[in-house]
C-alpha cells in the first residue's frame, strides 16, 4: 500500500514538473506595439487632457503623493520634461528632481502609470499593467507634452526607463530621452533563466512576494507582482525586437546604468544600446560605479539619501545647469 501511494505521489510530482517545464520553455507571444500618436493641438488642450486624467484619479489613490503632477508656468515653454516613475512607485518619486527643472523655467509632466498608487495598496494590481497599457501610457504622455513645450525631453527610471526607451524608439516628436536603469530583465540572471521566468510567470497565477524589511511608504507598493514583473519583461522584449530591425526615432538618447544595481539586467541594456549603435545612432552612456553603493532606485530620497549627487550628474548629462548651492 505504501509503495502504491509513493508511486502515485511520484507520478503527480513528475506531472507537475513537466507542466512547469512546458510553461517555462514554450515562448510567450511577443506583442507588436506600434505607436498611435494623437498629439494635442496646443497648450490649453494639453492642460485639459491632464486635468481629465487627474479627475479620474479622484478617490482611488493610496495617497496624494501617488497623483499625477503637472508643474506649469501657465504657458508653453521652450522645453518640457516628461518624468516617468518606476514599477511599484508613483509620481512623487520624481517631484524633487522635477522641481529643479521647473525652477529652470521648464514645464514638467509626471503622469501616474496605470494601476500604480491605488488605495488597495495591493501590488497585485500590477498584473493588469500589460505591455499594451505601457505602450498606451507612453503615447499619452508624449501626446500631452507636445502642447507643453516646443521641445519634448523624456526621463524614466526602471520600467519607466523602459517606457522612455520605447518612446525613443517610436516617437519622432521627442528630442531627447534619458533611460535610467531600465528594466528589460531581472538582475544578472543567465539569459536562459530570464527567458524561463518570463514564460512561466506570464502563464502562472499571480503571486506577490514581499520582504518584511521593506519600509511602508505612503506612495509605493510593497513587494512585487509576479505577473507585473512578467509584463515589464515582455514589454522590454518587444522593444528589443523593434530595435533589432528599426531605427529609433528620437534625436538624442542617454542611457544610464548603475554597476551596484542587482535589480535589473544591465547586459540587456547594453544589448539595446548596441542595437541603436548598429542602426546608425550614437547614444550617450554613463555608468554609476559600483563603489558609489547606490540602490536601484537612485532617484527617490526615501531610497537614496545621496539623491542630490545623482540629480547633479543627471542634469549635467542632460546639458542643464547644475542645481544652485
GUNU-966645 format. One record per residue: residue in three letters; y, z, x of N, C-alpha, C in turn. Coordinates in steps of 0.02 Angstrom, whole numbers, plus 32768, in hexadecimal, padded with zeros to 4 digits. Each point is the difference from the previous one (the first is absolute). Last residue first. Layout:
<sites>
ALAYZXYZXYZX ...
</sites>
This chain:
<sites>
UNK8EE17EF684A47FED80438016801E80347FD0 UNK7FC07F037FAF8033802580257FE880468010 UNK7F567F2C7FE7802480317FD780318028802B UNK7FCA7F06804E7FDC80407FF9802780317FD6 UNK80127EF57FD9801C8034802B7FD880407FF7 UNK7F817F197FD7803580277FE1801980358031 UNK7F437F5D801280407FE78016803A80247FE1 UNK7F0B80277FF1801E7FD87FCA80447FE38013 UNK7F8C809180937FD67FC57FF8801C7FD17FCA UNK806A80D1802080097FD6803B7FD97FBF7FF9 UNK7FE280A27F5C80427FE17FFA800F7FD2803B UNK7F3C807F80087FFA7FCC7FCD80437FDC7FF7 UNK7FFA80BA80917FDB7FC7801D7FFB7FC77FCD UNK806280CB7FB9802A7FE080327FDE7FC2801E UNK7F8580877F6A80357FDB7FDD802B7FDA8033 UNK7F5D809580537FE27FC27FE680367FD57FDF UNK803F80D380447FF47FD7803C7FE37FBD7FEB UNK801C80A07F5880417FE680167FF97FD4803E UNK7F44807A7FA580107FC27FDD80427FE28017 UNK7F6D80C9803E80267FD6802F80157FBE7FE1 UNK7F7580A37F8F80408021800F802C7FDA8030 UNK7F3D7FB37F4E80147FF6804580438021800E UNK7F9780107F297FC57FF3802980117FFD804B UNK80A480217F567FCF80327FED7FBF7FF78028 UNK80B77F668011800C803D80277FCE80377FEE UNK7FD67EF37FF4800F80387FD5800880408029 UNK7FC07F30806B80407FF97FDE801680407FDD UNK7F2C7FC48076803580118030804480037FDF UNK7EF480067FC5803E7FFF7FD980398016802F UNK7F337FFF806780037FBF7FDE80417FF97FD9 UNK801980AC80C37FCC7FF47FCD80077FBA7FE3 UNK804B804B810180177FF77FBC7FC67FF57FCF UNK8015802A80FE7FDC802B7FD280147FF87FB7 UNK803C7FA280E9803380197FD27FE1802D7FCB UNK7F7B7F8780A18018804280168039801B7FD5 UNK7F9F7F257FDF7FD580367FE8801C80448012 UNK80AB7F307FE17FC98015802C7FDA803D7FE5 UNK807B7F367F78800F804580107FC5801B802A UNK804A7EF97FEB7FCB80327FF8801B80458012 UNK80547EF27FB08010803E80217FC880327FF2 UNK804C7EE17FEA7FD280377FF8801A803E8026 UNK804E7F007F878011803480307FD0803B7FF5 UNK7FCD7EF37FC4800F80447FEA8013802E803A UNK7FF67EF77FD78006802D803A801280467FE9 UNK7F827F047FA0802F80377FF88003802A803F UNK7F6A7F407FD280437FEF8019803480357FF8 UNK7F0E80047FCE801F7FD07FD380497FF48011 UNK7F79809B807B7FDB7FC18002801F7FCB7FD2 UNK805280E0800380117FDE803F7FE07FBA8001 UNK7FC6808B7F4F80457FE97FF980187FDB803E UNK7F2D806480087FFF7FC77FD280477FE47FF7 UNK7FE880C6807C7FE87FC680267FFD7FC17FD4 UNK803680CC7F9980377FEC802C7FEC7FC28029 UNK7F5B80647F7C80317FDD7FD6803A7FE8802B UNK7F5E8082806C7FE37FBF7FEC80327FD87FD6 UNK803580DD803F80077FD380387FE57FBA7FEF UNK7FE080A97F6380477FF08003800D7FCF8039 UNK7F2B80567FEE800B7FCE7FCB804A7FED7FFD UNK7FC480AA80947FE57FC08017800A7FCA7FCC UNK803A80E57FD780337FDA80247FE67FBD8018 UNK7FBC80A77F317FE07FDA803680337FD38022 UNK802780FA7F807FFA7FB87FF57FE47FDE803D UNK801380EE7FFE7FF77FF17FB87FF47FB77FF4 UNK8038807D80CF7FB87FFA7FF47FF17FEE7FB8 UNK80D67FFB80C47FED7FF97FBA7FB57FF77FF9 UNK8091800A80C87FE380407FED7FE57FFF7FB9 UNK80747F4680657FC1800A80237FDF80437FF1 UNK80A27F5B7F6D80028044801C7FBD800E8020 UNK80A87F1A7FAC7FC280277FFC800880428026 UNK80967F1F7F8F8002804080237FBD80247FF5 UNK80837EFE7FEA7FC280257FF38000803F802B UNK80B27F387F967FF8803580327FC380287FEC UNK80787EFD7FC67FD180357FF17FFD8030803B UNK809B7F237F877FF6802E80377FD180387FEA UNK802E7F447F6E80197FE7803F7FEE802D803B UNK7F687FDC7F1C803A8026801780157FE98046 UNK7F397FA57F98803F7FE67FE5803D8025801A UNK7EFB7FC2806E802680317FDA80447FE47FED UNK7F237F6680208037801B8027802680327FD5 UNK7EF57FC67FE280437FEF7FEA80358021802C UNK7F0D801B801880087FB97FF180477FEB7FEE UNK7FB780E2803B7FD37FD8802A800D7FB57FF6 UNK806A80AD7F7E80207FF580417FD67FD4802E UNK7FAD80437F28803A7FD47FFA801C7FED8044 UNK7F53809E7FF97FE67FBD7FEF80397FCE7FF8 UNK803580E280227FE47FE4803D7FE67FB97FF4 UNK804B807A7F4580387FED802B7FE77FDF8041 UNK7F61805A7F6C801F7FC57FE380397FE6802C UNK7F9C80CB80387FD27FC9800F801B7FBE7FE4 UNK807380C87FCE80087FEC80467FD47FC68013 UNK7FE6805B7F2B80417FE08005800D7FE88047 UNK7F4380807FDD7FF67FBD7FE680417FD98000 UNK800580E380407FDC7FD880327FF77FB87FE9 UNK805E809A7F68802E7FF380387FE07FD58035 UNK7F7980487F4D80337FD07FE880307FED8038 UNK7F6480AA802C7FE07FBE7FFE80307FCA7FE8 UNK804880DE7FF97FFC7FE980467FE07FBB8003 UNK800580657F2E80447FF1801680017FE68047 UNK7F3780507FA780107FBD7FE780477FEC8012 UNK7FBD80D8803C7FD57FCF8023800E7FB97FE9 UNK80B580C6800B7FD47FE27FCD7FD67FCB8023 UNK807D80ED80667FFF7FB77FFA7FD17FEC7FC7 UNK80A080EB804B7FC17FDD800880077FB57FFB UNK80BF80837F8A7FD4801C80347FBF7FD98002 UNK81017FAA7FB57FBC80117FEA7FDB8020803B UNK810F800B7FE97FC87FDF80207FBF80157FDF UNK80E480597FDE80087FB87FF77FC47FD8801A UNK801F80F6800880107FEE7FBB80087FB57FF6 UNK7F56808780AA80467FE98000800F7FE27FBC UNK7F3C80A1808C80157FE67FBF804A7FEE8003 UNK7F537FFC80DA802F80277FD8800F7FE07FBD UNK7F187FF9809380397FD67FF0803180277FD4 UNK7F28805280498037800F802D803E7FD67FF0 UNK7F2B7FE97F8E8021803F7FED803D800F802B UNK7FA17F0A7FC07FFE802E8039802580407FED UNK7F757F297F74803C8027800D7FF5802B803E UNK7F977F187F697FF88032803580428023800E UNK7FA07F757F2B803F8014801F7FF580358035 UNK7F787F227F7680018048800E803D800F802A UNK7F8B7F2C7F568035801D80287FF3804A800D UNK7F397F497FDF802F80277FD980348020802D UNK7F987F2180617FE880437FED803280237FD2 UNK802B7F2780647FCE7FFD7FCA7FEB80447FE7 UNK809C7FDB80B6801A7FD57FCA7FD280017FC4 UNK7FC5806F80CA803280267FD9801D7FD77FC7 UNK7F647F9780957FE180367FDB803280247FD3 UNK804D7F5180907FD37FE67FCC7FE480397FD5 UNK8086803D80B980277FDA7FD07FD47FE97FC6 UNK7F97806780B6802380307FD6802B7FDD7FCB UNK7F8E7F7C80A37FD180217FD38024802F7FD0 UNK807F7F9880AA7FE97FCE7FD07FD280217FCB UNK8044808280B680397FF37FD67FED7FD17FC7 UNK7F62802480A68005803B7FD5803A7FF87FCF UNK7FE27F5880A17FCA7FFE7FD08004803C7FD0 UNK809A7FEE80B6800D7FD17FCA7FC980007FCB UNK802F80E180897FE87FBC801080097FD27FC4 UNK80A880CE80117FBA7FF17FEE7FEC7FBB8019 UNK80D0809380127FE47FD580357FB77FF07FF2 UNK80AE803B7F377FFA801B80437FE77FCE8033 UNK7FFA7F997F1880018048800C7FF7800F804A UNK807B7F1F7F8B7FBE801D8008800780498015 UNK80BC7F827FCD7FD27FC97FF07FB780188005 UNK810C806380007FBC80147FF17FD77FC27FEB UNK80EA803180A67FE47FE47FC37FB680107FF9 UNK80CD804E80947FBD801C7FF77FDE7FE57FC1 UNK80E37FA47FFD7FF3803B80297FBB801C7FEF UNK80A77F167FEC7FC2801E7FE77FEC8038802F UNK80E57F637FBB7FE3802F80307FC380207FDF UNK80A57F157FDC7FCE802E7FE77FE9802D803A UNK80D47F427FAE7FE0802A80337FD080307FDF UNK806D7F507F7E80127FEF80457FD780268034 UNK7FD17FA07EF98008803E8027800D7FEC8049 UNK7FCA7F637F538043801A7FF2800C80458020 UNK7F2E7F83800480307FE1802D804780197FF4 UNK7EFE80637FD280427FFA7FE380337FE68034 UNK7F0C802F802980067FD97FC280467FF57FE5 UNK7FB1807F80CC7FD57FC57FFC80137FD27FC7 UNK806D80D1801F800F7FD480397FD97FBF7FFC UNK7FCE80A57F6380427FE37FF180147FD08039 UNK7F3F807E801F7FF47FCC7FCE80417FDD7FEE UNK801080B6808F7FE37FC780227FF07FC77FCF UNK804C80CD7FA980367FDF80257FE77FC28024 UNK7F6280867F9880277FDD7FCD803A7FDC8021 UNK7F828089808A7FD77FC67FEC80267FD67FCC UNK805F80CA803F80067FD080377FD77FC27FF2 UNK7FF080B27F6B80427FE27FF9800D7FCE8038 UNK7F438080800F7FF57FCB7FCE80427FDE7FEF UNK8038807780C57FBA80077FEB7FEE7FC87FCE UNK80FD800980167FD4802B80277FBB80027FE1 UNK80F07F5380057FCC80247FDD7FD38026802F UNK80F67F607FD47FDE802D802E7FCB80277FD9 UNK80B37F167FEC7FCD802B7FE37FDF802A8037 UNK80EF7F607FBC7FD4801980347FD080347FE1 UNK80BC7F307FB47FCE80317FEA7FD38012803B UNK81097F987FCF7FC47FFF802B7FD280377FE9 UNK80BD7FE87F847FFB7FBA80167FC47FF6802D UNK800080C17F4180197FF280437FF97FB68011 UNK7FC480607F2A8022803B801C801E7FF38045 UNK7F747F6B7F76804080097FDD80298039801D UNK7F257FCB804F802B7FC5800E804380057FDC UNK7F5080A67FE080298007803D802E7FC5800C UNK7F5C80077F4D803A802A7FF3802F7FFF803C UNK7F377F8C801780267FE17FC9803F80287FF0 UNK7F64805A809880287FCB801F802B7FDE7FCB UNK7F6B80A37FB7803580208028802C7FCB8022 UNK7F457FB77F7C8034801F7FD88038801D802B UNK7F3C7FA28065802C7FCC7FE3803A80217FDB UNK7F5D8091805180247FE0803880307FCA7FE7 UNK7F7080687F638034802E8018802A7FE08037 UNK7F447F8C7FB780357FFD7FCD803A802E8014 UNK7F408003808980227FC08004803B7FFC7FD0 UNK7F7480BC7FF480288002803D80277FBF8009 UNK7F67800D7F4F8038802D7FF3802E8003803C UNK7F397F888017802E7FDC7FD5803E802B7FEF UNK7F4D8060807C80277FD1802880337FD87FD6 UNK7FC080EB7F977FDA7FC78019802B7FD3802C UNK7FFF80F87F95802F7FDB802A7FDE7FC58022 UNK7F9980AE7F74801E7FCA7FD8802F7FD4802A UNK7F9780C480557FCA7FCF7FF3801A7FC57FD8 UNK808380C4803480067FC6802D7FC67FCF7FF9 UNK801280D67F8F80297FCD7FDF80027FC0802B UNK7F9B80CF80497FD47FCD7FE380267FCA7FDA UNK806180C8805B7FFF7FC8802F7FD27FC87FE7 UNK808A80B97F707FBB7FEC800E80017FC3802E UNK80B6807E7F8A7FF3801580467FBA7FEC8017 UNK80827FDE7F297FBB801880037FEF801E8044 UNK80D17F907FCF7FFD80477FEE7FBA801C8002 UNK80497F3080A27FFA800E7FB87FF4804A7FF2 UNK80207F6780D2802F80357FEC7FFC80147FB7 UNK7F9B7F11803580108035802F802F80347FE0 UNK7FB17F2D7F9E7FC980318001800B80378034 UNK80947F2380267FDD80167FC37FC5802F800F UNK80D27FF980A47FC57FD57FF67FDC80197FC1 UNK810B8020802E7FBF80227FFD7FC97FCC7FF6 UNK80F17FCB807B7FDC7FFF7FC07FBD80248006 UNK80F67FE6807E7FC08020800D7FDB80067FBE UNK80E97F84807C7FD380017FC67FBD801F8015 UNK81177FE680557FBB801380117FD780087FC1 UNK80FB7F8F80737FDB80187FC67FB7800D8015 UNK80CA801080B67FCE7FD67FDF7FE9801F7FBE UNK809B805A80B080207FD07FD47FD07FD37FDA UNK7FDC80C3809780167FC8802880207FC87FD6 UNK7F9B80C27FA0803E80158021801C7FC9802E UNK7F2E7FE17F9780357FFF7FCE804480118020 UNK7F3F8014808480117FB97FF580387FF97FCD UNK7FAD80D88029801F7FE6803D80167FB87FF7 UNK7F8480647F5480468019800180247FE8803E UNK7F187FD57FE980297FD47FD5804980158000 UNK7F638087806D800D7FC38026802C7FD17FD8 UNK7FBC80C17F92802B8012803880117FC3802B UNK7F6A7FE57F468045800E7FEC802D8010803B UNK7F087FC57FE980307FD68023804980137FF4 UNK7F3F80717F9A7FED7FF7804680367FDD8028 UNK800480187F108021803580277FF27FFB804A UNK7F957F707F57803F7FEB801E80238035802A UNK7EFA801E7FF080307FEC7FCD80437FEF8020 UNK7EDC8023803B8043801B8006802D7FE67FC9 UNK7F197FBA8023800180477FEB8046801E8003 UNK7FF17F2580877FCD80127FCE7FFE804B7FF9 UNK80E87FA0805F7FB97FFC800E7FD580147FC5 UNK81017F8B7FF77FDD803D80147FB67FF58008 UNK80E27F5D801D7FC280067FDA7FD7803B8019 UNK810B7F8D7FF97FD4802E80237FC3800E7FD5 UNK80D87F4580207FCB80157FD47FD1802B8029 UNK810F7FB180207FC08015801B7FD280167FC8 UNK80E27F52801D7FDE80347FD97FBF800F8024 UNK81027F87803C7FB98009800C7FE680367FD1 UNK80DF7FB67FEF7FE97FCC802F7FB58003800A UNK8050805E7F178016800A80457FE57FC9802D UNK803E802F7EE97FD37FE18030801D80088046 UNK804580BA7F5280067FB780047FCE7FE68033 UNK801980E87FD380207FE77FC4800B7FB57FFF UNK7F8D808E80A580498005800980257FE17FC5 UNK7EFC8076801280297FC47FFA804A800F8009 UNK7EEE80548006803F8016801E802D7FC38003 UNK7F1880497F72802E7FCB80138040801F801B UNK7EEA80497FC480448010801880267FBF800E UNK7F1680737F6F801F7FC9802480498010800F UNK7F5880D17FDC80207FC97FDC801C7FCA802F UNK7F9380DD802F7FD27FC77FFB80227FC17FE5 UNK806880D980147FFA7FE280427FD17FC37FFF UNK802180907F4280367FD080087FFD7FDC8043 UNK7F1A80567F9E803D801E801A80377FCC8001 UNK7F287FD27FA67FF280458015803F80258015 UNK7FFE7F327F467FFC800D80487FF3804A800E UNK802C7F857F297FBC7FF580177FF580168049 UNK80D37FFE7F737FCE802C7FE27FBA7FF8801B UNK80A47F3B802D8017803D7FDF7FC580267FE1 UNK80027F23806F7FE7803A8025801080427FDE UNK804D7F277FB47FB880057FF47FE1803B8024 UNK80E57FCC80217FF680187FBB7FB680097FF1 UNK803E7F9C80CC800B804980017FF5801E7FBB UNK7FF87F1580167FC7801F80238006804B7FFF UNK80B47F867FAD7FC67FF97FD27FC28021801E UNK80C17FF28084800780347FCC7FC87FFC7FCD UNK800B7F5A80A97FF18041801D800280367FCA UNK80427F2A7FC27FB78003800A7FEC8043801E UNK80E67FDA7FE67FDF80057FBE7FB480058008 UNK80847FD880BF800780457FEA7FDD800A7FBD UNK80077F2580517FD7802A802D800280487FEA UNK808C7F667F947FBB7FFA7FE97FD1802A802C UNK80E27FF6803E7FF980237FC07FB87FFD7FE6 UNK803C7F8780C77FFE8048800A7FF380257FBE UNK7FAA7F067FFF803B801F801D7FF6804C8004 UNK7F547F627FB980377FD0800B803B80208024 UNK7EF08041801B8039800A7FD380387FCF8012 UNK7EF97FC58031803A80258019803780067FCD UNK7EFD7FCB8013802C7FFE7FC6804080258011 UNK7F047F99807B80448019800180257FF87FBE UNK7F04800F805C801D7FE17FC4804880197FF9 UNK7F277FEA80C9803E801D7FE680167FDA7FC1 UNK7EF88017804D803E7FDB800C803C80237FE3 UNK7F01803F803A803C80237FE7803F7FD98011 UNK7EDF7FFE7FE480387FD68017803F801F7FE2 UNK7F17808E8038802A7FDD7FCF80357FD48022 UNK7F02804980498044800A8018802F7FD97FD2 UNK7F0180707FD4802B7FC57FFF804680118017 UNK7F2C808A805C80277FFA7FC3802C7FC28004 UNK7F0E801F8083804A8002800480207FFC7FBB UNK7F13806F804E80167FC57FDB804C80017FFD UNK7F9580B780657FF67FC4802880177FC07FDD UNK800480E57FA2802A7FFD803B7FFC7FBE8026 UNK7F7D802F7F3B8046800A7FED802F7FF8803C UNK7F167FFA802480177FC47FDD804A80057FEE UNK7F9A80BD806080057FCA8030801B7FC07FDF UNK7FD180B87F76803B800D8029800A7FC88033 UNK7F3E7FF87F7F803B7FF27FD6804080098028 UNK7F34803D806680067FB77FF9803E7FEC7FD7 UNK7FCB80E4801380177FE7804180097FB47FFD UNK7FA080687F46804880108005801E7FE68040 UNK7F177FEA7FE380257FD37FD2804B800D8003 UNK7F74808D807A80017FBE801F80257FCF7FD4 UNK7FDE80D77FAB80308001803780057FBD8023 UNK7F5E80187F56804380057FE380357FFE8038 UNK7F1F80078041800F7FBF7FE2804780007FE4 UNK7FAE80CC8053800B7FD0803680137FBB7FE6 UNK7FC180A77F6780428010801D80107FCE8037 UNK7F2C7FF17FA480327FEA7FCE8047800C801C UNK7F4D8050807F80007FB8800180357FE47FD1 UNK7FD780E7800480237FEB803C80057FB48005 UNK7F80805B7F52804780107FF5802A7FE8803C UNK7F167FED800F801A7FD07FCF804A800B7FF5 UNK7F8D8098808880067FBF8022801E7FCC7FD0 UNK7FCE80D47FA980398004802D800B7FBD8022 UNK7F4380167F79803C80007FD6803F8000802C 
</sites>
